[in-house]
Amino acid sequence: MSRHSIHDDLDDDDFGTSKTEQKKAMERLQALGERLATLNIDQLKKMPVSETLFTALVELKRLKAHEAVRRHKQYIGKLMRSEDEDAILGVLNPLANPSLNKQLELLIDRLLNQGDSAINDVVRRYPAAERHTMRQHVRAALKEGLEQAELPEEQRALAERPARKKLLMYLREVAALAD
């Protein structure tokens, strides 16, 4: 009689994200919130953020005590969890560098073609980027590309690419933190 484990039936992708990855994602959201807090009021009004987050960002500018600022930044990080991060990064990145989207698309193509050497370059260029997370996103995008290559030409053009979109969003996030 062979021993059967529940883990035998599961693929690596079925486990979801680890607690460490979740914590790092929350830290990145807090850092993105802190970056938003550096914008002036007019720039903040252009951001696709909720009224609660907007008020918290304006309130942060008023605080002076170190501990109060630290706690308020954590609060902003908590509020960032319910925001549309992709929309915020889409508005925030062009403010910093208008040609960034084109650069990131070229970088994604390089990541998918060159693999680890390109990942190492990205990690050196963007200190907030994590090698493990980059590999996961690249692997998912490559797998998605192989699946779509099997589709007929008409369907391939219309097919969504969620893994590539997640990779682009991750790169936007680390690029925003690098500025």
ROSE-4610 file (N, C-alpha, C; in Angstrom, 1 decimal, always signed):
// ROSE-4610
residu = [M/M/M/S/S/S/R/R/R/H/H/H/S/S/S/I/I/I/H/H/H/D/D/D/D/D/D/L/L/L/D/D/D/D/D/D/D/D/D/D/D/D/F/F/F/G/G/G/T/T/T/S/S/S/K/K/K/T/T/T/E/E/E/Q/Q/Q/K/K/K/K/K/K/A/A/A/M/M/M/E/E/E/R/R/R/L/L/L/Q/Q/Q/A/A/A/L/L/L/G/G/G/E/E/E/R/R/R/L/L/L/A/A/A/T/T/T/L/L/L/N/N/N/I/I/I/D/D/D/Q/Q/Q/L/L/L/K/K/K/K/K/K/M/M/M/P/P/P/V/V/V/S/S/S/E/E/E/T/T/T/L/L/L/F/F/F/T/T/T/A/A/A/L/L/L/V/V/V/E/E/E/L/L/L/K/K/K/R/R/R/L/L/L/K/K/K/A/A/A/H/H/H/E/E/E/A/A/A/V/V/V/R/R/R/R/R/R/H/H/H/K/K/K/Q/Q/Q/Y/Y/Y/I/I/I/G/G/G/K/K/K/L/L/L/M/M/M/R/R/R/S/S/S/E/E/E/D/D/D/E/E/E/D/D/D/A/A/A/I/I/I/L/L/L/G/G/G/V/V/V/L/L/L/N/N/N/P/P/P/L/L/L/A/A/A/N/N/N/P/P/P/S/S/S/L/L/L/N/N/N/K/K/K/Q/Q/Q/L/L/L/E/E/E/L/L/L/L/L/L/I/I/I/D/D/D/R/R/R/L/L/L/L/L/L/N/N/N/Q/Q/Q/G/G/G/D/D/D/S/S/S/A/A/A/I/I/I/N/N/N/D/D/D/V/V/V/V/V/V/R/R/R/R/R/R/Y/Y/Y/P/P/P/A/A/A/A/A/A/E/E/E/R/R/R/H/H/H/T/T/T/M/M/M/R/R/R/Q/Q/Q/H/H/H/V/V/V/R/R/R/A/A/A/A/A/A/L/L/L/K/K/K/E/E/E/G/G/G/L/L/L/E/E/E/Q/Q/Q/A/A/A/E/E/E/L/L/L/P/P/P/E/E/E/E/E/E/Q/Q/Q/R/R/R/A/A/A/L/L/L/A/A/A/E/E/E/R/R/R/P/P/P/A/A/A/R/R/R/K/K/K/K/K/K/L/L/L/L/L/L/M/M/M/Y/Y/Y/L/L/L/R/R/R/E/E/E/V/V/V/A/A/A/A/A/A/L/L/L/A/A/A/D/D/D]
num = [1/1/1/2/2/2/3/3/3/4/4/4/5/5/5/6/6/6/7/7/7/8/8/8/9/9/9/10/10/10/11/11/11/12/12/12/13/13/13/14/14/14/15/15/15/16/16/16/17/17/17/18/18/18/19/19/19/20/20/20/21/21/21/22/22/22/23/23/23/24/24/24/25/25/25/26/26/26/27/27/27/28/28/28/29/29/29/30/30/30/31/31/31/32/32/32/33/33/33/34/34/34/35/35/35/36/36/36/37/37/37/38/38/38/39/39/39/40/40/40/41/41/41/42/42/42/43/43/43/44/44/44/45/45/45/46/46/46/47/47/47/48/48/48/49/49/49/50/50/50/51/51/51/52/52/52/53/53/53/54/54/54/55/55/55/56/56/56/57/57/57/58/58/58/59/59/59/60/60/60/61/61/61/62/62/62/63/63/63/64/64/64/65/65/65/66/66/66/67/67/67/68/68/68/69/69/69/70/70/70/71/71/71/72/72/72/73/73/73/74/74/74/75/75/75/76/76/76/77/77/77/78/78/78/79/79/79/80/80/80/81/81/81/82/82/82/83/83/83/84/84/84/85/85/85/86/86/86/87/87/87/88/88/88/89/89/89/90/90/90/91/91/91/92/92/92/93/93/93/94/94/94/95/95/95/96/96/96/97/97/97/98/98/98/99/99/99/100/100/100/101/101/101/102/102/102/103/103/103/104/104/104/105/105/105/106/106/106/107/107/107/108/108/108/109/109/109/110/110/110/111/111/111/112/112/112/113/113/113/114/114/114/115/115/115/116/116/116/117/117/117/118/118/118/119/119/119/120/120/120/121/121/121/122/122/122/123/123/123/124/124/124/125/125/125/126/126/126/127/127/127/128/128/128/129/129/129/130/130/130/131/131/131/132/132/132/133/133/133/134/134/134/135/135/135/136/136/136/137/137/137/138/138/138/139/139/139/140/140/140/141/141/141/142/142/142/143/143/143/144/144/144/145/145/145/146/146/146/147/147/147/148/148/148/149/149/149/150/150/150/151/151/151/152/152/152/153/153/153/154/154/154/155/155/155/156/156/156/157/157/157/158/158/158/159/159/159/160/160/160/161/161/161/162/162/162/163/163/163/164/164/164/165/165/165/166/166/166/167/167/167/168/168/168/169/169/169/170/170/170/171/171/171/172/172/172/173/173/173/174/174/174/175/175/175/176/176/176/177/177/177/178/178/178/179/179/179]
x = [+0.9/+0.0/+0.9/+0.7/+1.5/+0.9/+1.8/+1.3/+1.0/-0.2/-0.7/-0.8/-0.2/-0.2/-1.1/-1.7/-2.5/-1.6/-0.3/+0.6/+1.0/+0.7/+1.0/+0.1/-1.1/-2.1/-1.9/-1.2/-1.1/+0.1/-0.1/+1.0/+1.6/+2.8/+3.5/+2.6/+1.9/+1.2/-0.1/-0.5/-1.7/-1.6/-0.4/-0.2/-0.4/-0.4/-0.6/+0.7/+0.5/+1.7/+2.1/+3.4/+3.8/+3.6/+3.7/+3.5/+4.6/+5.8/+6.9/+6.6/+6.1/+5.7/+4.6/+3.6/+2.5/+3.0/+3.9/+4.5/+5.3/+6.1/+6.8/+5.9/+4.8/+3.9/+3.2/+2.9/+2.3/+3.4/+4.6/+5.7/+5.8/+5.7/+5.8/+4.6/+3.4/+2.2/+2.4/+3.0/+3.2/+4.2/+5.3/+6.3/+5.6/+4.7/+4.0/+3.1/+2.5/+1.7/+2.5/+3.7/+4.7/+5.1/+5.3/+5.6/+4.5/+3.2/+2.1/+2.0/+2.5/+2.4/+3.4/+4.4/+5.4/+4.8/+3.7/+3.1/+2.4/+2.3/+1.6/+0.1/-0.7/-2.2/-2.8/-2.3/-2.9/-2.6/-1.4/-1.0/-1.9/-2.1/-2.9/-4.3/-4.9/-6.2/-6.4/-5.3/-5.3/-5.2/-4.9/-4.7/-6.0/-6.2/-7.4/-7.4/-7.5/-7.6/-8.9/-9.2/-10.5/-10.3/-11.5/-11.5/-10.8/-10.9/-10.3/-8.8/-8.2/-6.8/-6.3/-7.0/-6.7/-6.6/-7.5/-7.5/-6.4/-6.1/-4.9/-3.6/-3.5/-2.2/-2.1/-3.1/-3.1/-2.7/-3.3/-3.1/-1.6/-1.0/+0.4/+1.3/+1.0/+1.8/+1.8/+0.7/+0.5/+1.2/+1.5/+2.1/+3.5/+4.0/+5.4/+6.1/+5.4/+6.0/+6.4/+7.6/+8.2/+7.3/+6.9/+6.0/+4.7/+4.1/+2.8/+2.9/+4.0/+4.3/+4.4/+5.1/+5.4/+4.0/+3.2/+1.9/+1.0/+1.0/+0.2/+0.6/+1.9/+2.3/+1.9/+1.8/+1.3/-0.2/-0.9/-2.3/-2.5/-1.7/-1.8/-1.5/-0.5/-0.3/-1.5/-2.2/-3.4/-4.5/-4.6/-5.6/-5.3/-4.0/-3.5/-4.0/-4.2/-4.6/-5.9/-6.8/-8.1/-8.1/-7.0/-6.9/-6.6/-6.9/-6.5/-5.1/-4.2/-2.7/-2.3/-2.9/-2.5/-2.9/-4.1/-4.5/-3.6/-3.2/-2.4/-1.0/-0.4/+0.9/+0.8/-0.3/-0.5/-0.5/-1.0/-1.0/+0.4/+0.9/+2.1/+3.3/+3.5/+4.7/+4.9/+3.9/+4.1/+4.4/+4.1/+4.5/+6.0/+6.6/+8.0/+8.8/+8.3/+9.0/+8.0/+7.7/+6.7/+6.9/+8.2/+8.5/+8.6/+8.3/+8.5/+7.7/+6.5/+5.7/+6.4/+6.9/+7.6/+8.8/+9.6/+10.8/+10.4/+9.3/+9.0/+8.5/+7.8/+7.4/+8.6/+9.6/+10.9/+11.6/+11.5/+12.2/+11.5/+10.2/+9.4/+9.8/+9.9/+10.4/+11.8/+12.6/+14.0/+14.0/+13.1/+13.0/+12.5/+11.6/+11.0/+12.0/+12.8/+13.8/+15.1/+15.6/+16.9/+16.9/+15.8/+15.7/+16.5/+17.4/+18.1/+19.0/+19.7/+20.6/+19.9/+18.7/+17.9/+17.3/+16.9/+16.4/+17.4/+18.7/+19.7/+19.9/+19.8/+20.0/+18.8/+17.6/+16.5/+16.6/+17.1/+17.3/+18.4/+19.4/+20.5/+19.9/+19.1/+18.6/+17.5/+16.7/+15.6/+15.8/+16.3/+16.6/+15.4/+14.2/+13.0/+12.6/+13.1/+12.7/+13.3/+12.5/+13.0/+13.2/+14.3/+14.7/+13.7/+13.3/+12.3/+11.0/+10.5/+9.2/+9.3/+10.4/+10.6/+10.6/+11.3/+11.3/+9.9/+9.1/+7.8/+6.9/+7.0/+6.2/+6.7/+8.0/+8.5/+8.1/+8.2/+7.8/+6.3/+5.5/+4.0/+3.8/+4.5/+4.3/+4.8/+5.9/+6.3/+5.3/+4.8/+3.8/+2.6/+2.2/+1.0/+1.3/+2.5/+2.8/+2.8/+3.3/+3.3/+1.8/+1.0/-0.4/-1.1/-0.8/-1.4/-0.8/+0.4/+1.0/+0.2/-0.5/-1.2/-2.6/-3.0/-4.3/-4.3/-5.4/-5.4/-5.1/-4.7/-4.2/-5.3/-6.5/-7.6/-7.8/-7.8/-8.0/-6.8/-5.6/-4.4/-4.3/-4.8/-4.8/-5.8/-6.9/-7.9/-7.7/-6.8/-6.6/-6.0/-6.5/-5.9/-4.6/-3.7/-2.5/-2.3/-3.0/-3.0/-1.6/-0.9/+0.5/+1.4/+1.3/+2.2/+1.8/+0.4/+0.0/+0.4/+0.5/+1.0/+2.5/+3.2/+4.6/+4.8/+4.0/+4.1/+3.8/+2.7/+2.4/+3.5/+4.1/+5.2/+6.4/+6.7/+7.8/+7.4/+6.2/+5.8/+6.0/+5.6/+5.7/+7.1/+8.0/+9.4/+10.1/+9.6/+10.2/+9.7/+8.4/+7.9/+8.7/+9.0/+9.8/+11.2/+11.7/+13.1/+13.3/+12.2/+12.3/+12.5]
y = [-1.2/+0.0/+1.2/+2.1/+3.3/+4.4/+5.2/+6.4/+7.5/+8.1/+9.2/+10.4/+11.5/+12.8/+13.8/+14.7/+15.7/+16.6/+16.7/+17.5/+16.9/+15.6/+14.9/+15.5/+15.9/+16.3/+17.8/+18.5/+20.0/+20.4/+21.4/+22.0/+23.1/+23.6/+24.6/+25.9/+26.2/+27.4/+27.4/+26.2/+26.1/+26.6/+26.8/+27.1/+28.6/+29.4/+30.9/+31.5/+32.7/+33.4/+33.1/+33.1/+32.8/+34.1/+33.9/+35.0/+36.0/+35.6/+36.5/+37.4/+36.8/+37.5/+38.5/+38.0/+38.9/+40.1/+39.9/+41.0/+42.0/+41.4/+42.3/+43.1/+42.5/+43.2/+44.3/+44.1/+45.1/+46.3/+45.9/+46.9/+47.8/+47.1/+47.9/+48.8/+48.3/+49.2/+50.4/+50.2/+51.3/+52.2/+51.7/+52.6/+53.4/+52.8/+53.5/+54.6/+54.3/+55.3/+56.5/+56.1/+57.2/+58.0/+57.4/+58.1/+59.0/+58.6/+59.4/+60.6/+60.4/+61.5/+62.6/+62.3/+63.4/+64.3/+63.9/+64.7/+65.9/+67.0/+68.1/+67.9/+68.8/+68.6/+68.5/+69.3/+69.3/+67.9/+67.4/+66.1/+65.0/+65.1/+64.1/+64.1/+65.2/+65.3/+64.5/+64.4/+63.7/+62.2/+61.8/+60.3/+59.6/+58.4/+57.6/+56.9/+57.7/+57.2/+57.5/+56.8/+57.0/+58.3/+58.8/+60.0/+59.8/+58.6/+58.3/+58.3/+57.7/+57.7/+59.1/+59.9/+61.3/+62.1/+61.9/+62.7/+62.2/+60.9/+60.4/+61.0/+61.1/+61.6/+63.1/+63.8/+65.2/+65.4/+64.5/+64.6/+64.3/+63.4/+63.0/+64.2/+65.1/+66.3/+67.2/+67.2/+68.0/+67.5/+66.2/+65.6/+65.9/+66.1/+66.4/+65.4/+64.8/+63.9/+62.6/+62.1/+61.0/+59.7/+59.4/+58.2/+58.4/+59.6/+59.8/+59.6/+60.1/+59.9/+58.4/+57.7/+56.3/+55.5/+55.8/+55.1/+55.5/+56.7/+57.2/+56.6/+56.4/+55.7/+54.3/+53.6/+52.3/+52.3/+53.3/+53.4/+53.6/+54.4/+54.6/+53.3/+52.6/+51.3/+50.3/+50.4/+49.6/+50.0/+51.3/+51.9/+51.5/+51.4/+51.1/+49.7/+48.8/+47.5/+47.4/+48.4/+48.4/+49.3/+49.9/+50.8/+50.0/+50.6/+50.0/+50.4/+49.5/+49.8/+50.0/+49.3/+49.4/+50.8/+51.3/+52.6/+53.7/+53.6/+54.6/+54.6/+53.4/+53.3/+53.9/+53.6/+54.1/+55.7/+56.3/+57.8/+58.3/+57.6/+58.0/+57.9/+56.8/+56.6/+57.7/+58.0/+59.0/+60.4/+60.6/+61.9/+61.9/+60.8/+60.7/+60.5/+59.7/+59.4/+59.1/+60.0/+59.7/+58.5/+58.1/+57.0/+55.7/+55.7/+54.5/+53.3/+53.5/+52.3/+51.6/+52.4/+51.8/+51.0/+51.7/+51.0/+49.7/+49.7/+48.5/+47.4/+47.8/+46.8/+46.1/+46.9/+46.4/+45.5/+45.9/+45.2/+43.8/+43.8/+42.5/+41.6/+42.1/+41.3/+40.7/+41.5/+41.1/+40.0/+40.2/+39.2/+37.9/+37.9/+36.7/+36.0/+36.7/+36.1/+35.7/+36.5/+36.2/+35.5/+35.6/+34.9/+35.5/+34.6/+35.0/+36.2/+36.3/+37.4/+38.8/+38.8/+40.0/+40.3/+39.2/+39.3/+40.0/+39.5/+40.1/+41.6/+41.9/+43.4/+44.2/+43.6/+44.4/+44.5/+43.5/+43.6/+44.6/+44.7/+45.7/+47.1/+47.2/+48.6/+49.1/+48.2/+48.5/+47.8/+48.4/+47.8/+47.1/+47.6/+47.1/+45.8/+45.5/+44.2/+43.0/+42.0/+40.7/+39.7/+39.0/+38.0/+36.9/+36.4/+35.3/+35.6/+36.8/+37.3/+37.5/+38.1/+38.3/+37.0/+36.0/+34.7/+34.1/+34.2/+33.7/+34.3/+35.7/+36.4/+36.0/+36.0/+35.6/+34.2/+33.3/+31.9/+31.8/+32.5/+32.5/+33.1/+34.2/+34.9/+34.0/+33.2/+32.3/+31.2/+30.6/+29.6/+30.0/+31.3/+31.9/+32.0/+32.4/+32.6/+31.3/+30.2/+28.9/+28.4/+28.7/+28.3/+29.0/+30.3/+31.1/+30.8/+30.3/+29.9/+28.8/+28.0/+26.9/+27.3/+28.5/+29.0/+29.4/+29.4/+29.9/+31.4/+31.9/+33.3/+34.3/+34.0/+35.0/+35.1/+33.9/+33.9/+34.5/+34.2/+34.7/+36.2/+36.9/+38.4/+38.9/+38.2/+38.7/+38.2/+37.2/+36.6/+37.6/+37.6/+38.4/+37.7/+38.6/+38.0/+38.5/+37.9/+38.3/+38.2/+37.2/+37.0/+38.1/+38.4/+39.6/+40.9/+41.0/+42.3/+42.3/+41.2/+41.2/+41.5/+41.0/+41.3/+42.8/+43.4/+44.8/+45.6/+45.2/+45.9/+45.9/+44.7/+44.6/+45.5/+45.5/+46.3/+47.8/+48.2/+49.6/+49.9/+49.0/+49.2/+49.4/+48.5/+48.7/+49.9/+50.2/+51.5/+52.7/+52.7/+53.8/+54.0/+52.9/+53.0/+53.4/+53.2/+53.6/+55.1/+55.7/+57.2/+58.0]
z = [+0.0/+0.0/+0.0/-0.9/-1.0/-0.1/+0.4/+1.2/+0.3/+0.6/-0.2/+0.7/+0.2/+0.9/+0.1/+0.9/+0.2/-0.7/-0.3/-1.1/-2.4/-2.6/-3.9/-5.0/-4.6/-5.6/-6.0/-5.2/-5.3/-6.1/-7.0/-7.7/-6.8/-7.1/-6.3/-6.3/-7.4/-7.5/-6.7/-6.2/-5.4/-4.0/-3.5/-2.1/-1.9/-2.9/-2.7/-2.2/-1.6/-1.2/+0.2/+0.5/+1.9/+2.8/+4.1/+5.0/+4.7/+4.4/+4.1/+2.9/+1.9/+0.7/+0.9/+1.7/+2.1/+2.9/+3.8/+4.6/+3.8/+2.8/+2.0/+1.0/+0.6/-0.2/+0.6/+1.8/+2.7/+2.9/+3.1/+3.2/+2.0/+0.8/-0.4/-0.6/-0.1/-0.2/+0.7/+1.9/+2.9/+2.2/+1.6/+1.0/-0.2/-0.9/-2.0/-1.4/-0.3/+0.4/+0.9/+1.4/+1.8/+0.6/-0.5/-1.7/-2.1/-2.0/-2.3/-1.4/-0.1/+0.8/+0.5/-0.3/-0.7/-1.8/-2.4/-3.5/-2.9/-3.7/-3.2/-3.4/-2.8/-2.8/-4.2/-5.1/-6.5/-7.2/-6.9/-7.5/-6.9/-5.5/-4.8/-5.3/-5.7/-6.2/-7.5/-8.3/-9.6/-9.4/-8.2/-7.9/-7.8/-8.3/-8.1/-6.7/-5.7/-4.3/-3.6/-2.6/-1.9/-1.1/-0.6/+0.2/+1.5/+2.1/+3.3/+3.2/+2.1/+1.9/+1.6/+0.9/+0.6/+1.9/+2.7/+4.0/+4.9/+4.9/+5.7/+5.1/+3.8/+3.2/+3.5/+3.5/+3.9/+5.3/+6.2/+7.6/+7.9/+7.2/+7.4/+7.3/+6.4/+6.2/+7.4/+8.2/+9.4/+10.6/+10.7/+11.8/+11.9/+13.2/+13.4/+14.3/+15.3/+16.2/+15.5/+15.7/+15.1/+15.2/+16.4/+16.6/+16.0/+16.0/+15.4/+13.9/+13.3/+11.8/+11.5/+12.3/+12.1/+12.1/+13.1/+13.2/+12.1/+11.7/+10.6/+9.3/+9.1/+7.9/+7.8/+9.0/+9.0/+8.7/+9.2/+8.9/+7.4/+6.8/+5.3/+4.6/+5.0/+4.4/+4.5/+5.6/+5.8/+4.8/+4.6/+3.7/+2.3/+2.0/+0.6/+0.2/+1.1/+0.8/+0.0/+0.3/-0.4/-1.6/-2.0/-3.2/-4.4/-5.6/-6.8/-7.1/-6.8/-6.9/-8.3/-9.2/-10.6/-11.2/-10.8/-11.2/-10.6/-9.4/-8.7/-9.4/-9.6/-10.2/-11.7/-12.3/-13.7/-13.8/-12.7/-12.7/-12.1/-11.1/-10.4/-11.3/-12.0/-12.8/-13.9/-14.7/-15.7/-15.1/-13.9/-13.2/-13.1/-12.7/-12.5/-13.8/-14.7/-16.0/-17.0/-18.0/-19.0/-19.9/-20.1/-21.0/-20.2/-18.9/-18.1/-18.6/-19.1/-19.5/-20.7/-21.6/-22.8/-22.3/-21.4/-20.8/-20.1/-19.3/-18.6/-19.6/-20.6/-21.6/-22.3/-22.6/-23.1/-22.1/-20.9/-19.8/-19.6/-19.7/-19.6/-20.8/-22.0/-23.1/-22.8/-22.3/-22.0/-20.9/-19.9/-18.8/-19.3/-20.2/-20.8/-21.7/-22.4/-23.3/-22.6/-21.7/-21.1/-19.8/-19.0/-17.8/-16.6/-16.0/-14.7/-14.9/-16.0/-16.2/-16.2/-16.8/-16.8/-15.5/-14.7/-13.4/-12.5/-12.6/-11.8/-12.1/-13.4/-13.7/-13.1/-13.1/-12.6/-11.1/-10.4/-8.9/-8.6/-9.4/-9.2/-9.5/-10.5/-10.9/-9.9/-9.5/-8.6/-7.2/-6.2/-4.9/-4.3/-4.5/-3.9/-4.5/-5.7/-6.4/-5.7/-5.6/-4.9/-6.0/-6.0/-7.0/-7.1/-5.9/-5.9/-6.5/-6.1/-6.6/-8.1/-8.6/-10.0/-10.8/-10.2/-10.9/-11.0/-9.9/-10.0/-11.0/-11.1/-12.1/-13.5/-13.7/-15.1/-15.5/-14.5/-14.8/-15.2/-14.4/-14.7/-16.1/-16.4/-17.7/-18.9/-18.7/-19.7/-19.9/-18.8/-18.9/-19.6/-19.3/-20.0/-21.5/-21.8/-23.2/-24.0/-23.3/-24.0/-24.2/-23.2/-23.3/-24.4/-24.6/-25.6/-27.0/-27.1/-28.3/-29.0/-28.2/-28.7/-29.2/-28.9/-29.4/-30.8/-31.5/-32.9/-32.9/-34.0/-34.2/-33.8/-34.1/-33.8/-32.3/-31.6/-30.2/-29.4/-30.0/-29.3/-29.2/-30.3/-30.3/-29.3/-29.0/-28.1/-26.6/-26.4/-25.1/-24.1/-22.9/-21.9/-21.4/-20.8/-20.3/-18.8/-17.9/-16.5/-15.9/-16.2/-15.6/-16.0/-17.3/-17.8/-17.2/-17.0/-16.3/-14.9/-14.2/-12.8/-12.8/-13.7/-13.8/-14.1/-15.0/-15.3/-14.0/-13.3/-12.1/-11.0/-10.9/-9.9/-10.3/-11.6/-12.1/-11.9/-12.1/-11.9/-10.4/-9.5/-8.1/-7.7/-8.1/-7.7/-8.3/-9.5/-10.2/-9.4/-9.0/-8.2/-6.9/-6.3/-5.0/-5.2/-6.4/-6.7/-6.9/-7.3/-7.6/-6.4]
